[in-house]
Amino acid sequence: MNTSGPASGQGLRLIPFRGLRYVPERVGSLAAVTSPPYDVVVRPDGLHHLESADPHNIVRLILPQAGTATARHRQAADTLKRWLAEGVLAPDPVPSLYVYEQRACGVLQRGVIGALALSPAQEGVVLPHEDVMADVVEDRADLMRTAAAHLEPLLLSYAGDGGPSGATAVIERVVKRIPLLTTKTEDGFSHRLWALTDPAEQAEVESDLSHRQALIADGHHRWATYLRLQEEQSSPGPWDFGLVLLVDTTRYPLRVRAIHRLLHRLPVGDALRALDGRFRVRPVDGPLPRALDVLAQAAAEGNAFLLAGDCRFHLVDRPDEQLLARTVRADRPAAWRSLDATVLHSTLLDDVWRIPDAPEHIAYIHDSAAVVEQAERHDATAVLMHPVSEDVVRDLARQGVTMPRKSTSFGPKPATGLVLRSLGTG
């Protein structure tokens, strides 16, 4: 990332806000009311598990269940209003920035949560790297508009300079204090949150970030939603800012994982037959971790995918060069043309398998074991991907080139439900 700052000369503007937080005495436990981000809760069994964990689980706000979109969003708004009236959620007394820590199995991530001034991509302050789907943005926009709240923070990364002052230095001081909350979620992660209310420390964070740019690590659809809603609302106002978690990846590198595809209506046998003469296909011995190791070795040499769904694994690599030349756009950088996600969508999905990129045909699943299990259960095809490096993502984003959607999964992602932002009160 360009540490000298964005081309506009104006960097990140992060301001405090009065966070809405669960009142511990009104819920079973903080762990029981949290959730992964809305787009990670992809299976009905996961949704039902969260709903049954606690009657006040945040999933009732981010993924409300009703017969129509309008009814779902109205239900979320009514639920939020009721929880506030009942004291299940309450605003903090003063505007704060929030220091947030996640820790598990040798992974340590710390960052700062605040309200970030919105800016279009061409200003070079916040850099997107993936395309978005209009229908998802529409759905998220209607939910945020109806609820008048930001229900979960985006994950943004930036490059700090490791100096003795600034945002990361403040974070390192704050984590030595008593936190507002501590909880451990069932994924094994421990979470701690501190309120940063001291004006001098807030100013130190804001000054440091004011000449930096950030990469959207997770939350492209929500960022696009923020921008859309900003256009609709009178300005200036609370809609000019969005709820984010900013992580200095020089100090706390993110993990980059792949997002896998589940092709609902394509059996593995049909998928393999269509590849004959176009890609090399080889059987791979399991179990899944070993097959993924073979995929990683092949991906180091070129485009490679792992197909599953018939209780076996199939390595697909070495695409026909003429096929790539015909199906992949020539007006993009070489790094974009060689992405596995580019070849998957442009060559395999669009040309070889002719599968529309629609929810009834494709599901995007983060967990490799889950996508294999779903494929085997429903006679479908799982396409397992190898993650792209963060350097490639960052370089393409600086060039203004977006990757195919769901190309990467950065993490760890912030837990949803620890702090919310109301838009109704500014």
C-alpha positions as CSV (number, residue, x, y, z in Angstrom):
1,M,0.0,0.0,0.0
2,N,1.2,3.5,-0.7
3,T,2.1,4.7,2.7
4,S,2.6,8.3,1.4
5,G,-1.1,8.6,1.3
6,P,-3.9,8.9,-1.3
7,A,-3.5,10.9,-4.5
8,S,-6.1,13.4,-3.2
9,G,-3.8,14.5,-0.4
10,Q,-6.6,13.9,2.1
11,G,-6.4,10.6,4.1
12,L,-8.7,8.7,6.4
13,R,-11.0,10.8,8.7
14,L,-12.1,8.7,11.6
15,I,-14.3,10.2,14.3
16,P,-15.8,9.0,17.6
17,F,-19.4,8.0,17.9
18,R,-21.8,6.8,20.7
19,G,-21.7,3.1,20.2
20,L,-24.8,0.9,20.8
21,R,-23.8,-2.1,22.9
22,Y,-25.6,-5.0,24.6
23,V,-26.2,-4.6,28.3
24,P,-24.6,-7.7,29.8
25,E,-27.3,-8.1,32.5
26,R,-30.1,-8.3,29.9
27,V,-28.6,-11.2,27.8
28,G,-27.5,-14.7,28.5
29,S,-23.9,-13.9,27.5
30,L,-22.1,-11.6,25.1
31,A,-20.9,-14.7,23.2
32,A,-24.4,-15.9,22.7
33,V,-25.6,-12.6,21.1
34,T,-22.8,-12.2,18.6
35,S,-22.5,-13.5,15.1
36,P,-20.1,-13.7,12.1
37,P,-20.7,-11.1,9.4
38,Y,-24.0,-11.5,7.6
39,D,-22.4,-13.0,4.4
40,V,-20.6,-15.7,6.4
41,V,-23.8,-17.0,7.9
42,V,-24.7,-18.8,4.6
43,R,-26.4,-22.0,5.7
44,P,-29.9,-22.3,7.3
45,D,-28.5,-24.5,10.0
46,G,-26.0,-21.8,11.0
47,L,-28.8,-19.2,11.0
48,H,-31.0,-21.4,13.2
49,H,-28.1,-22.1,15.5
50,L,-27.5,-18.4,16.1
51,E,-31.2,-17.7,16.5
52,S,-31.5,-20.4,19.2
53,A,-28.3,-19.3,21.0
54,D,-30.1,-16.3,22.6
55,P,-33.4,-14.6,21.8
56,H,-31.4,-11.4,21.4
57,N,-28.8,-12.7,19.0
58,I,-27.7,-10.0,16.5
59,V,-28.6,-12.3,13.6
60,R,-32.2,-11.1,14.1
61,L,-31.0,-7.7,13.0
62,I,-28.6,-8.5,10.2
63,L,-30.5,-11.5,8.8
64,P,-34.2,-11.0,9.8
65,Q,-36.6,-13.7,8.6
66,A,-39.9,-12.8,7.0
67,G,-41.8,-13.4,3.7
68,T,-40.6,-10.4,1.8
69,A,-37.6,-8.1,1.8
70,T,-39.8,-5.2,3.0
71,A,-41.2,-7.2,5.9
72,R,-37.7,-8.5,6.8
73,H,-36.2,-5.0,7.0
74,R,-39.2,-3.6,8.9
75,Q,-38.9,-6.5,11.4
76,A,-35.2,-5.7,12.0
77,A,-36.1,-2.0,12.6
78,D,-38.9,-2.9,15.0
79,T,-36.6,-5.4,16.8
80,L,-33.9,-2.8,17.2
81,K,-36.3,-0.2,18.5
82,R,-37.8,-2.7,21.0
83,W,-34.4,-3.8,22.3
84,L,-33.4,-0.2,22.8
85,A,-36.7,0.5,24.7
86,E,-36.3,-2.6,26.8
87,G,-32.6,-1.8,27.6
88,V,-31.2,-4.8,25.9
89,L,-29.1,-2.4,23.8
90,A,-28.0,1.0,25.1
91,P,-25.8,3.9,23.8
92,D,-22.6,4.6,25.5
93,P,-22.6,7.9,27.4
94,V,-20.0,9.8,25.3
95,P,-18.7,9.5,21.8
96,S,-15.8,7.1,21.6
97,L,-13.4,5.3,19.4
98,Y,-13.1,1.7,20.3
99,V,-10.0,-0.4,20.5
100,Y,-10.8,-4.0,19.5
101,E,-8.7,-7.1,20.0
102,Q,-9.2,-10.7,18.7
103,R,-6.9,-13.5,19.8
104,A,-6.9,-17.3,19.1
105,C,-4.3,-20.1,18.5
106,G,-1.4,-17.8,17.9
107,V,-3.5,-15.2,16.0
108,L,-3.5,-11.7,17.4
109,Q,-5.3,-8.8,15.8
110,R,-5.9,-5.3,17.1
111,G,-7.5,-2.3,15.6
112,V,-9.7,0.7,16.1
113,I,-13.4,1.0,15.5
114,G,-14.9,4.4,14.5
115,A,-17.0,6.3,12.1
116,L,-15.1,6.8,8.9
117,A,-15.8,9.7,6.5
118,L,-17.0,8.2,3.2
119,S,-15.2,8.8,-0.1
120,P,-15.5,7.5,-3.6
121,A,-12.8,5.1,-4.9
122,Q,-11.4,7.7,-7.4
123,E,-10.2,9.8,-4.4
124,G,-7.8,7.0,-3.4
125,V,-8.6,7.1,0.3
126,V,-10.5,3.9,0.6
127,L,-9.6,1.3,-2.0
128,P,-12.0,-1.4,-3.1
129,H,-10.6,-4.5,-4.7
130,E,-13.7,-6.6,-5.5
131,D,-16.8,-6.1,-7.6
132,V,-20.2,-6.0,-6.0
133,M,-23.7,-7.3,-6.8
134,A,-26.4,-4.7,-7.3
135,D,-29.1,-6.8,-5.6
136,V,-27.0,-7.3,-2.5
137,V,-26.3,-3.6,-2.2
138,E,-30.0,-2.9,-2.7
139,D,-30.9,-5.3,0.1
140,R,-28.3,-4.0,2.5
141,A,-29.3,-0.4,1.7
142,D,-33.0,-1.0,2.5
143,L,-32.0,-2.7,5.7
144,M,-29.7,0.1,6.9
145,R,-32.2,2.7,5.7
146,T,-35.1,1.1,7.5
147,A,-33.2,0.4,10.7
148,A,-31.3,3.7,10.6
149,A,-28.3,1.9,11.9
150,H,-24.9,0.4,10.9
151,L,-25.2,-3.1,12.4
152,E,-21.6,-4.4,11.8
153,P,-18.3,-2.8,11.0
154,L,-16.3,-3.3,7.8
155,L,-12.7,-4.5,8.0
156,L,-10.2,-2.1,6.5
157,S,-6.4,-2.5,6.5
158,Y,-3.8,0.2,6.3
159,A,0.0,0.4,6.6
160,G,1.4,2.1,9.7
161,D,5.0,3.2,10.1
162,G,5.7,1.7,13.5
163,G,6.4,5.0,15.1
164,P,6.3,5.9,18.8
165,S,3.0,7.8,18.4
166,G,-0.1,7.4,16.3
167,A,-3.0,5.0,16.1
168,T,-1.1,1.8,16.7
169,A,0.9,3.3,19.6
170,V,-2.4,4.4,21.2
171,I,-3.8,0.9,20.8
172,E,-0.8,-0.7,22.5
173,R,-1.2,1.7,25.5
174,V,-5.0,1.1,25.7
175,V,-4.8,-2.7,25.8
176,K,-3.0,-2.5,29.1
177,R,-6.2,-1.1,30.7
178,I,-9.3,-2.8,31.9
179,P,-11.6,-3.5,28.9
180,L,-15.3,-2.6,28.5
181,L,-16.0,-6.2,27.7
182,T,-14.4,-9.6,27.3
183,T,-16.0,-12.6,25.7
184,K,-15.0,-15.8,23.9
185,T,-17.0,-17.0,20.9
186,E,-17.5,-20.6,19.9
187,D,-15.0,-20.3,17.0
188,G,-12.3,-20.1,19.7
189,F,-11.6,-16.4,19.4
190,S,-11.4,-14.2,22.5
191,H,-12.6,-10.7,22.0
192,R,-11.9,-7.5,24.1
193,L,-13.2,-4.0,23.6
194,W,-12.1,-0.7,25.1
195,A,-13.7,2.7,24.8
196,L,-11.1,5.4,23.8
197,T,-12.7,8.6,25.2
198,D,-9.6,10.8,26.0
199,P,-9.6,13.7,23.6
200,A,-5.8,13.8,23.4
201,E,-5.7,10.1,22.4
202,Q,-8.5,10.4,20.0
203,A,-6.7,13.3,18.4
204,E,-3.5,11.2,18.1
205,V,-5.3,8.5,16.3
206,E,-7.2,10.9,14.0
207,S,-4.0,12.8,13.1
208,D,-2.1,9.6,12.3
209,L,-4.8,8.3,10.0
210,S,-5.4,11.6,8.3
211,H,-2.5,11.0,5.8
212,R,-3.1,7.2,5.2
213,Q,-5.2,5.2,2.8
214,A,-7.0,1.9,3.5
215,L,-7.8,-1.2,1.6
216,I,-11.3,-2.8,2.0
217,A,-10.4,-6.2,3.4
218,D,-14.0,-7.3,4.1
219,G,-17.3,-5.5,3.4
220,H,-17.4,-4.3,-0.2
221,H,-21.1,-4.5,-0.4
222,R,-21.6,-2.6,2.9
223,W,-19.1,0.1,1.7
224,A,-21.0,0.4,-1.6
225,T,-24.2,0.6,0.5
226,Y,-22.8,3.4,2.7
227,L,-22.0,5.4,-0.5
228,R,-25.4,4.8,-2.0
229,L,-27.2,5.9,1.2
230,Q,-25.0,9.0,1.5
231,E,-26.2,10.0,-2.0
232,E,-29.8,9.7,-0.9
233,Q,-29.5,11.7,2.3
234,S,-29.2,15.4,3.0
235,S,-25.6,16.4,3.8
236,P,-23.8,16.9,6.1
237,G,-25.1,14.3,8.5
238,P,-24.5,10.9,10.0
239,W,-24.9,9.2,6.6
240,D,-21.6,10.8,5.6
241,F,-19.7,8.3,7.8
242,G,-19.6,4.5,8.0
243,L,-18.8,2.0,10.8
244,V,-15.4,0.4,10.2
245,L,-12.6,-1.5,12.0
246,L,-9.2,-0.2,10.9
247,V,-6.2,-2.6,11.3
248,D,-2.6,-1.7,10.8
249,T,-1.4,-4.7,8.9
250,T,2.3,-3.7,9.3
251,R,1.8,-4.5,12.9
252,Y,-1.0,-7.1,12.7
253,P,-0.9,-8.8,9.3
254,L,-4.3,-10.2,8.1
255,R,-4.8,-13.7,7.1
256,V,-6.0,-14.2,3.5
257,R,-8.1,-17.2,2.7
258,A,-10.0,-18.3,-0.4
259,I,-13.8,-18.2,-0.8
260,H,-15.0,-21.4,-2.4
261,R,-17.9,-22.0,-4.9
262,L,-20.7,-24.4,-4.7
263,L,-22.3,-25.1,-8.1
264,H,-25.8,-26.2,-7.1
265,R,-27.0,-27.7,-10.4
266,L,-23.8,-29.1,-11.8
267,P,-22.8,-32.7,-10.8
268,V,-19.1,-33.4,-10.7
269,G,-19.3,-35.9,-13.5
270,D,-20.8,-33.3,-15.9
271,A,-18.2,-30.7,-14.8
272,L,-15.3,-33.0,-15.5
273,R,-16.6,-34.2,-18.9
274,A,-16.8,-30.5,-20.0
275,L,-13.2,-30.0,-19.1
276,D,-11.9,-32.7,-21.4
277,G,-9.1,-31.2,-23.7
278,R,-9.4,-27.8,-22.0
279,F,-7.8,-28.3,-18.7
280,R,-5.6,-31.1,-17.2
281,V,-7.6,-33.1,-14.7
282,R,-6.0,-35.5,-12.2
283,P,-7.4,-37.5,-9.2
284,V,-6.0,-36.4,-5.8
285,D,-6.0,-38.5,-2.7
286,G,-7.7,-37.3,0.5
287,P,-8.3,-36.4,3.1
288,L,-9.2,-32.7,2.5
289,P,-6.2,-31.1,4.1
290,R,-3.9,-33.2,2.0
291,A,-5.8,-32.4,-1.2
292,L,-5.6,-28.7,-0.3
293,D,-1.8,-29.1,0.0
294,V,-1.7,-30.5,-3.5
295,L,-3.9,-27.6,-4.7
296,A,-1.4,-25.1,-3.1
297,Q,1.5,-26.7,-4.9
298,A,-0.2,-26.6,-8.3
299,A,-1.4,-23.0,-7.7
300,A,2.2,-21.9,-7.2
301,E,2.8,-22.8,-10.9
302,G,-0.4,-21.5,-12.5
303,N,-4.2,-21.6,-12.4
304,A,-5.5,-24.5,-10.4
305,F,-8.7,-25.6,-8.8
306,L,-9.9,-28.6,-6.7
307,L,-13.2,-30.1,-7.6
308,A,-15.2,-32.2,-5.1
309,G,-18.7,-33.6,-4.6
310,D,-18.5,-37.3,-5.6
311,C,-16.5,-38.4,-2.5
312,R,-13.3,-37.8,-4.4
313,F,-11.0,-34.9,-5.2
314,H,-10.0,-33.8,-8.7
315,L,-7.2,-31.3,-9.4
316,V,-7.9,-29.1,-12.4
317,D,-5.0,-27.1,-13.8
318,R,-3.0,-26.2,-16.9
319,P,-5.7,-24.5,-18.9
320,D,-5.5,-24.4,-22.7
321,E,-3.7,-21.1,-23.6
322,Q,-6.0,-20.5,-26.6
323,L,-9.0,-21.0,-24.4
324,L,-7.7,-18.3,-22.0
325,A,-6.9,-15.9,-24.8
326,R,-10.5,-16.2,-26.1
327,T,-12.3,-16.0,-22.8
328,V,-10.2,-13.6,-20.6
329,R,-10.4,-9.9,-21.2
330,A,-7.2,-8.5,-22.8
331,D,-7.7,-4.9,-21.5
332,R,-6.7,-5.7,-17.9
333,P,-3.3,-6.0,-16.2
334,A,-1.5,-9.3,-16.4
335,A,-1.9,-9.9,-12.7
336,W,-5.7,-9.6,-13.1
337,R,-5.8,-11.9,-16.1
338,S,-3.9,-14.6,-14.3
339,L,-6.0,-14.6,-11.1
340,D,-7.7,-17.9,-10.4
341,A,-11.0,-16.1,-9.8
342,T,-10.7,-14.4,-13.2
343,V,-10.1,-17.8,-15.0
344,L,-12.9,-19.4,-12.9
345,H,-15.5,-16.8,-13.8
346,S,-14.5,-15.8,-17.3
347,T,-13.4,-19.2,-18.6
348,L,-15.0,-22.0,-16.5
349,L,-18.3,-20.5,-15.4
350,D,-19.1,-18.3,-18.3
351,D,-17.7,-20.4,-21.2
352,V,-17.1,-24.0,-20.3
353,W,-19.9,-24.7,-17.8
354,R,-22.2,-21.8,-18.9
355,I,-23.4,-21.2,-15.3
356,P,-25.1,-17.9,-14.5
357,D,-23.7,-16.0,-11.5
358,A,-26.9,-16.1,-9.6
359,P,-27.8,-17.4,-6.1
360,E,-29.8,-20.3,-7.5
361,H,-26.8,-21.5,-9.3
362,I,-23.8,-20.5,-7.2
363,A,-23.2,-20.2,-3.5
364,Y,-20.0,-18.6,-2.0
365,I,-18.8,-20.6,1.1
366,H,-15.8,-19.7,3.2
367,D,-15.3,-23.0,4.9
368,S,-13.6,-25.7,2.7
369,A,-15.1,-28.7,4.7
370,A,-18.6,-27.1,4.5
371,V,-18.5,-26.6,0.8
372,V,-17.4,-30.2,0.2
373,E,-20.1,-31.6,2.5
374,Q,-22.8,-29.5,0.8
375,A,-21.6,-30.7,-2.6
376,E,-21.7,-34.4,-1.6
377,R,-25.0,-34.1,0.0
378,H,-26.8,-32.4,-3.0
379,D,-24.9,-34.0,-5.9
380,A,-23.4,-30.6,-6.7
381,T,-19.8,-29.5,-7.5
382,A,-17.6,-27.8,-5.0
383,V,-14.8,-25.6,-6.5
384,L,-12.1,-25.1,-4.0
385,M,-9.8,-22.1,-4.5
386,H,-6.3,-21.2,-3.3
387,P,-6.0,-17.8,-1.7
388,V,-4.4,-14.9,-3.6
389,S,-1.6,-12.9,-1.8
390,E,-2.4,-9.6,-0.1
391,D,0.3,-7.9,-2.2
392,V,-1.5,-8.8,-5.4
393,V,-4.8,-7.5,-4.0
394,R,-3.2,-4.3,-2.9
395,D,-1.3,-3.6,-6.1
396,L,-4.5,-4.1,-8.2
397,A,-6.5,-1.9,-5.9
398,R,-3.9,0.9,-6.3
399,Q,-4.3,0.6,-10.1
400,G,-8.1,0.9,-9.7
401,V,-8.7,-2.6,-10.9
402,T,-11.3,-4.6,-9.1
403,M,-11.1,-8.4,-8.8
404,P,-14.1,-10.7,-9.4
405,R,-16.3,-10.6,-6.4
406,K,-15.7,-13.0,-3.5
407,S,-12.1,-13.5,-4.7
408,T,-10.6,-13.2,-1.2
409,S,-11.5,-13.6,2.5
410,F,-9.4,-11.5,4.8
411,G,-9.5,-12.2,8.5
412,P,-10.1,-12.6,11.3
413,K,-13.3,-10.7,10.7
414,P,-14.8,-8.6,13.5
415,A,-17.6,-10.3,15.5
416,T,-20.9,-8.7,14.8
417,G,-22.8,-7.5,17.8
418,L,-20.1,-6.0,20.0
419,V,-20.7,-2.4,18.9
420,L,-23.4,-0.9,16.6
421,R,-23.8,2.7,15.3
422,S,-27.2,4.5,15.3
423,L,-27.9,6.8,12.4
424,G,-31.2,8.1,13.8
425,T,-29.6,10.4,16.4
426,G,-26.5,11.4,14.5
